């Protein structure tokens, strides 16, 4: 069966949902998601979304904070767009039903997080991403212009003569099917599953970046993989995120002896940018031969913590930690892909008709390291801009492509691949774990040239084995995810070796730091 639509949206996080809602004003939208519509990295975003919305703050300061956290290599035009358009997108979210935390007398509550010089983070307890996603999902489900396909995975893009005409999908029944579209929007999220310790859900396997690499799209900044400094660290427990907002509310990082240490590493102390805090924690763990440090917020009452951080309070309690009485064991974990598919400020990639936003994209706003709570903001700001541009593309610019589109639609795409035996789930799981261990060891928080070269060498036999599985087995989502992770692993290792400096969240013991002047007036 051949499917055809105006716009194909792949991914159902904040970026995909924002794009779908805006594009559906004038266009037919087909939204495809690999899991259920509510399962995405957005759902697990705890801290909040940053925006300048009160008189004690200003755009210039948010811009400066973003540039500083980005280690001096952000795209300043993109950062200005991000910050200046934030209030309008926040108003959209409120109009769509997001109920940000409020003070009965002062209105919206604003929190502070690492790298921010002002309190500008809007939040819904410690489940901000979930609240944003749910509000948008409800509107998407009610839209007659949006068709939703769950449990379908992006396999490859349909690119002819430098233009993207849609994508090849793998359905839940294991059947390959093409979808032809006048424009395609990627919102496939990040790739935390590349590492053995991550805050990301199982679906975060870098599919969009790997697919774009195969299609020849320009990629950028893949060496900049952010490791969140505070993920829960107890043997046998998942590495769930312990939000930076705790430190914004006064939590302190303590070494294994119970002594605060961040003042020894940065003038902002516990609220330093994430890359600096993660490396400081690693240094403390190394010095004390420990596998974690502690985060202490026990000076706050149980009632306060249950109200402000209900998820963290309940999750820690489930693993025997009462955060109002004892410190939380934490250590860094892979969290956010700062690099990705290179786009401009309208979400356009180097392939005509292909747009991207959110964690899959590299807009330039994060530079070498993302400022806390700019991720949800980036998703909604640039997805909105991409939707506006897509509307113009289809109504005014696509006419010259209509003939090629119709020819592809009439002919279809022949896929002559023969089916094979189902892949062995145990083998796929084992290969995936070997890759994740390899990447954590050789491309983690602190890197060396020797380690990166060793990682590339160890990746080769894994890649060869996956190629044999692809040729001999029927395709499944888990097998294709493994292929994408291995491709991305190689790209990250190569990008890290090619980066001549230690900058942002790419830190190599063998590369000198990149010294950039502080940001000037904006």
Backbone torsions as a table, in degrees:
resi	resn	phi	psi	omega
1	UNK	NA	132.0	178.9
2	UNK	-98.0	125.6	177.3
3	UNK	-103.0	145.4	-178.8
4	UNK	-142.0	139.3	-178.6
5	UNK	-153.7	167.4	174.7
6	UNK	-70.6	-50.7	-176.2
7	UNK	-131.4	129.6	173.6
8	UNK	-102.2	121.8	178.1
9	UNK	-110.6	125.8	-178.0
10	UNK	-115.9	106.5	-178.2
11	UNK	121.9	141.9	-173.7
12	UNK	-126.7	31.1	171.1
13	UNK	-85.9	-161.5	-176.3
14	UNK	-58.8	-40.6	-178.6
15	UNK	-67.5	-50.0	-178.5
16	UNK	-62.3	-40.7	-178.9
17	UNK	-70.6	-41.0	177.1
18	UNK	-60.4	-47.6	-179.8
19	UNK	-60.7	-47.0	-177.7
20	UNK	-60.0	-43.1	-178.8
21	UNK	-65.6	-41.9	-179.4
22	UNK	-73.5	-42.4	-178.2
23	UNK	-67.0	-31.3	-175.8
24	UNK	-71.9	-4.1	174.1
25	UNK	-60.8	-38.3	-174.7
26	UNK	-128.5	-6.2	-171.4
27	UNK	-130.0	157.7	171.9
28	UNK	-82.7	132.1	-175.4
29	UNK	-122.1	131.9	169.7
30	UNK	-111.4	115.6	-179.0
31	UNK	-103.7	121.5	-178.1
32	UNK	-113.9	134.6	178.6
33	UNK	-136.2	142.0	-172.2
34	UNK	-69.6	-28.5	179.2
35	UNK	-120.9	-141.5	172.1
36	UNK	-80.6	159.0	-173.4
37	UNK	-61.0	-27.5	-177.4
38	UNK	-89.7	-0.9	-177.1
39	UNK	-98.2	109.7	179.6
40	UNK	-160.9	170.7	175.3
41	UNK	-61.8	-31.6	179.1
42	UNK	-54.2	-41.1	-176.2
43	UNK	-58.0	-28.3	-174.1
44	UNK	-99.2	4.7	178.7
45	UNK	-75.1	117.3	-173.4
46	UNK	-92.2	-50.7	-163.8
47	UNK	-59.2	-60.5	-179.5
48	UNK	156.6	-158.3	-178.2
49	UNK	-135.5	130.6	-172.3
50	UNK	-89.4	141.7	175.3
51	UNK	-167.1	149.0	177.2
52	UNK	-88.5	106.6	-173.2
53	UNK	-137.3	11.8	177.8
54	UNK	-141.6	162.8	-169.4
55	UNK	-69.4	-20.9	-179.9
56	UNK	-82.2	3.9	-178.5
57	UNK	-127.2	166.7	173.4
58	UNK	-153.2	160.2	-177.3
59	UNK	-56.5	-42.4	-175.3
60	UNK	-59.4	-36.4	-178.0
61	UNK	-73.0	-39.0	176.3
62	UNK	-63.9	-41.2	176.9
63	UNK	-61.2	-47.3	-179.1
64	UNK	-62.5	-41.3	178.6
65	UNK	-62.1	-41.1	-179.9
66	UNK	-65.4	-42.9	179.6
67	UNK	-65.3	-39.9	-179.9
68	UNK	-66.2	-47.9	179.0
69	UNK	-61.1	-33.6	-179.2
70	UNK	-76.7	8.2	174.3
71	UNK	63.8	27.0	173.9
72	UNK	81.2	8.2	-177.5
73	UNK	-122.5	24.5	174.5
74	UNK	-75.1	160.3	169.5
75	UNK	-84.7	110.3	-172.3
76	UNK	-65.3	-34.9	177.7
77	UNK	-62.5	-44.3	179.5
78	UNK	-64.6	-38.5	179.2
79	UNK	-64.1	-42.1	178.6
80	UNK	-62.5	-42.0	176.8
81	UNK	-60.5	-46.0	-179.4
82	UNK	-55.5	-50.9	-173.8
83	UNK	-72.8	-42.2	-175.2
84	UNK	-72.6	-29.0	-179.4
85	UNK	-93.5	-2.8	-178.7
86	UNK	-58.8	-47.4	-177.4
87	UNK	-57.9	-39.2	179.5
88	UNK	-64.5	-39.4	-179.7
89	UNK	-72.1	-33.2	175.4
90	UNK	-64.1	-40.7	177.5
91	UNK	-62.2	-36.6	174.8
92	UNK	-59.8	-46.9	-178.5
93	UNK	-61.0	-42.7	178.8
94	UNK	-64.7	-41.2	178.0
95	UNK	-63.7	-31.8	179.9
96	UNK	-80.5	-6.3	173.5
97	UNK	114.2	7.7	177.4
98	UNK	-75.1	122.8	-177.9
99	UNK	-102.7	85.2	178.7
100	UNK	-65.8	152.1	-179.4
101	UNK	-60.4	139.8	-177.5
102	UNK	-131.7	154.3	171.0
103	UNK	-96.9	134.7	-177.0
104	UNK	-55.5	-27.8	-176.7
105	UNK	-105.8	-34.7	-171.8
106	UNK	-99.6	-9.5	-177.7
107	UNK	90.6	-141.3	-176.3
108	UNK	-57.4	137.7	174.3
109	UNK	-87.9	136.5	178.4
110	UNK	-120.4	129.5	177.7
111	UNK	-104.5	169.5	176.6
112	UNK	-119.9	143.7	177.9
113	UNK	-133.5	175.8	-175.6
114	UNK	-57.0	134.3	177.9
115	UNK	87.7	-12.7	179.3
116	UNK	-91.4	134.7	178.0
117	UNK	-89.1	-7.4	179.8
118	UNK	-136.3	161.4	171.9
119	UNK	-82.7	108.8	-176.6
120	UNK	-142.1	15.8	-176.0
121	UNK	-96.7	116.0	172.2
122	UNK	-82.8	145.7	-174.6
123	UNK	-150.6	162.1	171.1
124	UNK	-124.3	88.8	-171.5
125	UNK	55.1	-131.7	172.9
126	UNK	-116.0	31.0	178.2
127	UNK	-130.9	43.9	-174.5
128	UNK	-63.7	-45.5	-179.5
129	UNK	-59.8	-42.3	179.8
130	UNK	-62.4	-41.5	-179.6
131	UNK	-66.3	-42.3	178.5
132	UNK	-64.4	-46.8	-179.1
133	UNK	-61.4	-45.2	-177.0
134	UNK	-62.9	-41.2	178.8
135	UNK	-61.9	-42.1	-179.3
136	UNK	-72.6	-38.3	178.2
137	UNK	-59.2	-42.3	179.9
138	UNK	-59.8	-39.7	178.4
139	UNK	-71.5	-39.0	178.5
140	UNK	-62.3	-43.6	-178.6
141	UNK	-62.8	-26.0	-179.1
142	UNK	-89.3	-9.0	-175.1
143	UNK	-81.7	123.3	177.7
144	UNK	-72.1	-14.0	-177.9
145	UNK	-91.5	-3.4	-177.7
146	UNK	-115.1	119.6	173.8
147	UNK	-99.7	136.1	-174.6
148	UNK	-115.7	130.4	174.1
149	UNK	-120.7	113.2	177.7
150	UNK	-94.2	158.6	176.8
151	UNK	56.8	41.0	172.6
152	UNK	-126.1	133.7	-172.1
153	UNK	-111.3	140.1	172.2
154	UNK	-66.0	126.1	177.6
155	UNK	-102.9	-54.2	178.5
156	UNK	-155.0	162.1	175.5
157	UNK	-89.7	149.6	174.0
158	UNK	-95.1	102.0	-177.2
159	UNK	-119.0	125.9	177.1
160	UNK	-133.6	127.5	178.0
161	UNK	53.0	41.1	175.3
162	UNK	78.1	7.1	180.0
163	UNK	-120.7	139.6	178.4
164	UNK	-90.1	122.8	-179.3
165	UNK	-109.9	19.9	179.0
166	UNK	131.1	-152.0	-173.8
167	UNK	-154.6	159.6	171.8
168	UNK	-99.0	130.4	-176.8
169	UNK	-116.9	156.3	171.3
170	UNK	-112.1	116.8	-178.3
171	UNK	-81.1	171.1	-177.8
172	UNK	-64.1	-21.3	178.8
173	UNK	-87.8	4.0	178.0
174	UNK	81.9	15.1	-178.5
175	UNK	-100.7	132.9	176.6
176	UNK	-78.8	137.1	177.8
177	UNK	-147.9	136.6	177.1
178	UNK	-85.9	148.1	169.8
179	UNK	-123.2	123.4	179.3
180	UNK	-97.8	134.8	-177.6
181	UNK	-145.7	153.6	178.3
182	UNK	-76.8	-23.8	173.3
183	UNK	-148.9	150.8	-178.9
184	UNK	-128.8	133.3	-178.5
185	UNK	-120.3	121.8	179.2
186	UNK	-95.9	126.1	175.2
187	UNK	-140.0	51.1	-170.6
188	UNK	-85.2	-1.6	173.0
189	UNK	81.3	-160.7	-170.4
190	UNK	-97.3	-157.9	-170.6
191	UNK	-146.4	38.3	-178.8
192	UNK	-60.5	-23.9	179.5
193	UNK	-68.0	-2.8	174.0
194	UNK	-68.2	-17.9	-175.0
195	UNK	-121.0	149.0	-175.1
196	UNK	-69.8	-23.6	176.8
197	UNK	-119.2	113.3	-175.3
198	UNK	-150.4	152.1	173.2
199	UNK	-87.1	-7.1	-174.1
200	UNK	-80.7	152.5	175.2
201	UNK	-71.6	169.9	-175.6
202	UNK	-60.3	-25.3	-175.2
203	UNK	-77.5	-9.7	-174.4
204	UNK	-81.5	79.5	-171.6
205	UNK	-118.1	18.4	172.7
206	UNK	65.9	28.6	-174.3
207	UNK	-59.4	-44.7	-175.9
208	UNK	-62.9	-42.8	-179.5
209	UNK	-66.0	-43.5	-179.9
210	UNK	-63.8	-42.8	179.7
211	UNK	-65.0	-42.3	178.7
212	UNK	-65.6	-35.0	175.6
213	UNK	-61.1	-44.6	178.7
214	UNK	-65.1	-29.6	-178.8
215	UNK	-84.7	-7.4	178.1
216	UNK	90.1	14.2	178.2
217	UNK	-73.8	153.6	179.9
218	UNK	-74.7	132.8	176.5
219	UNK	-114.8	159.3	-179.4
220	UNK	-156.9	142.5	168.9
221	UNK	72.9	26.8	-176.0
222	UNK	-71.2	-14.5	176.8
223	UNK	-72.2	-17.8	-175.6
224	UNK	-90.4	81.9	177.6
225	UNK	-105.1	118.6	-174.4
226	UNK	-84.5	131.8	175.0
227	UNK	-105.2	116.8	179.6
228	UNK	-69.1	134.3	-174.1
229	UNK	-70.2	-26.6	-172.0
230	UNK	-124.4	88.6	168.6
231	UNK	-111.0	147.9	-178.4
232	UNK	-57.3	135.6	-174.2
233	UNK	-132.0	87.7	173.5
234	UNK	-140.7	133.1	-176.0
235	UNK	-55.1	128.7	178.6
236	UNK	88.1	-6.6	-179.4
237	UNK	-104.6	151.1	176.5
238	UNK	-67.2	154.5	-178.8
239	UNK	-87.1	60.6	-177.7
240	UNK	-71.9	154.0	-173.8
241	UNK	-69.3	135.9	169.1
242	UNK	-109.4	102.0	-167.1
243	UNK	-52.3	144.3	173.8
244	UNK	-60.7	-20.9	-179.3
245	UNK	-62.5	-24.7	175.3
246	UNK	-61.0	-43.5	178.0
247	UNK	-68.0	-30.7	173.6
248	UNK	-64.7	-24.1	178.4
249	UNK	-97.8	11.4	172.8
250	UNK	107.0	3.4	178.0
251	UNK	-64.7	146.0	-179.2
252	UNK	-118.8	142.1	172.3
253	UNK	-84.7	131.7	-177.5
254	UNK	-123.3	144.5	174.9
255	UNK	-77.0	176.4	-177.3
256	UNK	-59.3	-16.6	177.3
257	UNK	-88.8	-5.7	-177.8
258	UNK	90.2	18.4	-176.5
259	UNK	-105.2	129.0	175.6
260	UNK	-59.9	146.6	-175.3
261	UNK	-135.6	-12.9	-171.2
262	UNK	-67.6	-25.0	177.3
263	UNK	-63.4	-19.6	178.0
264	UNK	-78.3	-10.4	-172.8
265	UNK	-117.0	-24.1	-176.7
266	UNK	-160.3	148.5	-178.1
267	UNK	-65.8	-23.4	178.5
268	UNK	-87.5	1.2	176.3
269	UNK	57.3	-129.9	-176.5
270	UNK	-66.2	-14.3	-180.0
271	UNK	-103.9	24.8	173.7
272	UNK	-69.5	161.6	176.8
273	UNK	-56.4	155.7	-170.7
274	UNK	-60.3	-41.3	-177.0
275	UNK	-62.0	-38.4	-179.2
276	UNK	-69.3	-41.9	-179.7
277	UNK	-65.8	-42.0	179.9
278	UNK	-60.8	-43.4	-179.8
279	UNK	-69.6	-35.0	176.8
280	UNK	-62.8	-43.5	178.4
281	UNK	-62.3	-42.3	178.2
282	UNK	-60.5	-41.6	-179.7
283	UNK	-63.8	-42.5	179.4
284	UNK	-65.1	-43.3	179.2
285	UNK	-61.8	-40.3	179.1
286	UNK	-64.3	-45.3	-177.5
287	UNK	-63.8	-33.0	-176.2
288	UNK	-102.7	6.0	-179.4
289	UNK	50.9	47.2	-178.0
290	UNK	-119.0	160.2	177.7
291	UNK	-105.5	9.3	175.3
292	UNK	-165.3	165.5	168.4
293	UNK	-118.4	-164.6	-178.1
294	UNK	-128.7	149.2	173.2
295	UNK	-120.0	120.1	-171.3
296	UNK	-113.3	118.6	173.6
297	UNK	-127.3	25.9	-174.9
298	UNK	-71.2	-6.0	175.3
299	UNK	-74.7	-12.1	177.9
300	UNK	-94.2	149.1	-176.5
301	UNK	-74.1	157.9	178.0
302	UNK	-58.1	-42.2	-179.2
303	UNK	-61.7	-43.2	178.9
304	UNK	-62.2	-45.2	-177.2
305	UNK	-68.5	-37.8	177.3
306	UNK	-65.0	-33.8	179.3
307	UNK	-76.6	-47.4	-173.0
308	UNK	-82.3	-35.4	-175.5
309	UNK	-130.2	61.6	-174.5
310	UNK	-62.8	-40.1	-178.6
311	UNK	-66.9	-47.2	-178.6
312	UNK	-64.9	-42.0	179.5
313	UNK	-59.5	-48.5	-177.8
314	UNK	-68.9	-40.8	-176.9
315	UNK	-67.1	-41.8	177.7
316	UNK	-65.9	-41.1	179.5
317	UNK	-61.4	-35.5	179.1
318	UNK	-63.5	-21.7	178.7
319	UNK	-110.7	22.4	170.6
320	UNK	85.8	12.7	-179.7
321	UNK	-113.6	116.9	174.8
322	UNK	-96.1	103.5	-166.6
323	UNK	-71.0	-14.0	175.2
324	UNK	-83.0	-5.9	-177.1
325	UNK	-125.3	-17.8	-175.9
326	UNK	-149.3	155.4	-178.9
327	UNK	-74.0	158.3	-177.9
328	UNK	-95.6	128.3	174.2
329	UNK	-72.0	126.8	-177.0
330	UNK	-138.9	156.3	170.0
331	UNK	-159.0	164.2	-176.1
332	UNK	-64.8	155.0	176.1
333	UNK	-150.9	148.2	177.5
334	UNK	-57.2	132.2	-170.4
335	UNK	-132.3	-43.5	-169.1
336	UNK	-148.4	136.0	177.9
337	UNK	-90.9	102.4	-178.3
338	UNK	-73.9	-30.1	177.2
339	UNK	-89.9	-175.2	179.0
340	UNK	158.0	-149.1	179.1
341	UNK	-77.3	119.8	-175.6
342	UNK	-66.8	130.6	177.6
343	UNK	-132.6	164.9	170.7
344	UNK	-94.4	-170.8	-174.8
345	UNK	-74.9	-5.4	173.3
346	UNK	-105.0	13.4	176.8
347	UNK	79.9	5.7	-177.6
348	UNK	-77.5	133.9	174.1
349	UNK	-91.9	-175.7	178.7
350	UNK	-76.8	-5.9	175.9
351	UNK	-104.1	123.4	-179.7
352	UNK	-57.8	137.6	178.1
353	UNK	82.9	-2.2	-179.7
354	UNK	-113.6	123.0	180.0
355	UNK	-118.2	160.3	177.5
356	UNK	-153.9	151.1	175.0
357	UNK	-157.4	166.7	-177.4
358	UNK	84.1	-155.4	-172.3
359	UNK	-68.5	-22.6	178.1
360	UNK	-70.0	-22.2	-171.8
361	UNK	-98.0	157.5	172.1
362	UNK	-119.5	91.1	-179.9
363	UNK	-81.5	-19.5	-176.1
364	UNK	99.9	-6.6	-175.8
365	UNK	-71.9	-26.7	-176.1
366	UNK	-91.4	-20.1	-178.8
367	UNK	57.4	-126.9	-178.1
368	UNK	-89.1	-4.4	-176.1
369	UNK	-169.5	129.6	-175.8
370	UNK	-80.0	135.1	171.6
371	UNK	-73.7	137.7	-178.2
372	UNK	-51.9	139.0	175.6
373	UNK	65.7	15.0	169.4
374	UNK	-90.1	-7.1	-174.4
375	UNK	-74.9	-51.0	176.1
376	UNK	-60.5	-37.5	179.4
377	UNK	-62.9	-47.6	178.5
378	UNK	-57.6	-41.5	-178.3
379	UNK	-59.2	-49.4	-174.4
380	UNK	-76.5	-36.3	-179.4
381	UNK	-64.9	-51.2	-173.7
382	UNK	-81.7	-24.8	173.1
383	UNK	-67.8	-39.3	176.2
384	UNK	-61.3	-47.4	179.8
385	UNK	-62.2	-39.9	179.3
386	UNK	-63.3	-39.8	179.9
387	UNK	-64.5	-41.6	178.0
388	UNK	-62.4	-43.5	-179.7
389	UNK	-68.5	-37.8	179.1
390	UNK	-61.8	-40.0	177.8
391	UNK	-58.6	-43.0	177.8
392	UNK	-67.3	-41.2	-179.5
393	UNK	-56.8	-48.1	-174.2
394	UNK	-71.8	-40.6	-175.4
395	UNK	-80.6	-25.8	-174.4
396	UNK	-123.0	-29.6	-171.9
397	UNK	-107.1	-16.4	-173.1
398	UNK	-82.1	-12.0	-172.8
399	UNK	-56.0	-36.4	178.6
400	UNK	-69.8	-15.2	-179.6
401	UNK	-99.9	-6.1	-173.4
402	UNK	-61.7	-37.5	-179.7
403	UNK	-62.9	-47.7	179.1
404	UNK	-62.7	-37.0	178.4
405	UNK	-63.2	-45.3	-179.2
406	UNK	-66.1	-37.7	178.3
407	UNK	-63.3	-43.7	177.2
408	UNK	-63.5	-39.4	-178.9
409	UNK	-64.6	-40.9	-179.1
410	UNK	-70.6	-39.3	-174.9
411	UNK	-85.1	-27.7	-172.4
412	UNK	71.3	-172.3	178.8
413	UNK	-127.2	115.7	179.4
414	UNK	-74.2	130.5	175.6
415	UNK	-122.3	106.4	-171.9
416	UNK	-94.5	14.2	-176.9
417	UNK	-69.1	130.7	179.1
418	UNK	-83.5	144.2	178.1
419	UNK	-73.5	152.5	177.6
420	UNK	-128.9	-167.0	178.2
421	UNK	-72.6	152.3	177.6
422	UNK	-60.6	141.0	178.5
423	UNK	-67.7	151.0	-179.9
424	UNK	-78.1	117.7	-175.9
425	UNK	-61.4	-36.3	-179.6
426	UNK	-65.1	-42.9	179.6
427	UNK	-64.6	-43.1	179.1
428	UNK	-60.7	-44.3	178.4
429	UNK	-61.8	-41.0	179.1
430	UNK	-65.1	-43.6	179.4
431	UNK	-64.3	-40.1	179.0
432	UNK	-63.4	-41.0	179.8
433	UNK	-68.6	-37.9	176.9
434	UNK	-61.2	-41.3	178.2
435	UNK	-63.8	-46.0	-177.1
436	UNK	-64.2	-40.3	176.7
437	UNK	-64.4	-41.7	179.6
438	UNK	-59.9	-47.2	-177.2
439	UNK	-68.5	-38.0	178.7
440	UNK	-64.3	-38.6	-177.7
441	UNK	-73.4	-40.4	-169.4
442	UNK	-105.8	-13.4	-178.2
443	UNK	-138.0	34.0	-176.6
444	UNK	-85.2	-148.2	-174.2
445	UNK	-58.9	-42.4	179.4
446	UNK	-121.4	127.2	-172.9
447	UNK	-118.8	161.3	172.2
448	UNK	-136.9	157.8	177.0
449	UNK	-60.7	-44.4	-179.3
450	UNK	-60.5	-44.5	-179.7
451	UNK	-63.1	-39.8	179.0
452	UNK	-65.4	-42.8	177.3
453	UNK	-63.2	-42.6	178.2
454	UNK	-62.1	-38.8	178.4
455	UNK	-61.3	-42.7	178.2
456	UNK	-62.5	-41.5	179.1
457	UNK	-64.1	-40.4	-179.4
458	UNK	-73.9	-21.5	-179.1
459	UNK	-73.6	-30.6	-173.2
460	UNK	-56.7	-49.2	179.7
461	UNK	-65.9	-31.2	176.0
462	UNK	-65.1	-42.9	179.5
463	UNK	-63.5	-41.3	179.5
464	UNK	-63.1	-41.3	179.7
465	UNK	-64.9	-40.5	179.4
466	UNK	-66.1	-37.4	177.5
467	UNK	-61.8	-39.5	177.8
468	UNK	-65.6	-38.3	178.1
469	UNK	-65.2	-39.4	180.0
470	UNK	-65.0	-31.9	-178.7
471	UNK	-82.6	-28.1	-172.7
472	UNK	-106.0	-17.9	-173.9
473	UNK	-112.1	158.1	168.5
474	UNK	-67.7	151.2	-175.4
475	UNK	-85.5	142.2	176.4
476	UNK	-134.7	164.4	178.2
477	UNK	-59.6	-41.6	-178.0
478	UNK	-65.4	-37.0	178.8
479	UNK	-69.3	-42.2	179.3
480	UNK	-68.8	-34.9	174.4
481	UNK	-61.4	-41.9	179.2
482	UNK	-63.1	-42.9	176.3
483	UNK	-57.3	-46.3	-178.0
484	UNK	-65.6	-40.1	179.4
485	UNK	-63.8	-40.3	-179.8
486	UNK	-68.0	-41.5	175.3
487	UNK	-58.5	-47.9	-177.4
488	UNK	-66.7	-37.4	177.1
489	UNK	-57.0	-45.1	177.8
490	UNK	-63.0	-40.4	179.7
491	UNK	-65.5	-40.0	179.1
492	UNK	-65.8	-45.5	179.7
493	UNK	-61.6	-43.0	-179.1
494	UNK	-68.1	-40.9	179.2
495	UNK	-64.7	-38.0	179.1
496	UNK	-65.3	-39.5	177.6
497	UNK	-68.0	-33.0	-177.4
498	UNK	-78.3	-18.1	-179.2
499	UNK	-76.3	116.5	-174.6
500	UNK	-76.3	-10.7	-175.6
501	UNK	-125.9	159.3	162.7
502	UNK	-84.9	119.5	-176.6
503	UNK	-151.0	134.1	178.5
504	UNK	59.4	-134.3	-176.9
505	UNK	-86.3	6.9	167.0
506	UNK	-99.6	105.8	-179.4
507	UNK	-121.4	119.4	177.9
508	UNK	-118.6	133.6	177.5
509	UNK	-66.6	-16.1	-176.3
510	UNK	-103.4	1.6	-177.3
511	UNK	-121.3	137.7	-178.5
512	UNK	-70.3	153.9	177.6
513	UNK	-68.2	148.1	173.6
514	UNK	-84.7	117.8	-178.8
515	UNK	-98.7	113.2	179.6
516	UNK	-115.8	146.0	176.7
517	UNK	-67.6	153.3	177.7
518	UNK	-62.7	152.9	-178.7
519	UNK	-61.4	139.9	179.1
520	UNK	-85.0	-169.1	179.6
521	UNK	-61.1	144.0	179.3
522	UNK	-124.2	NA	NA
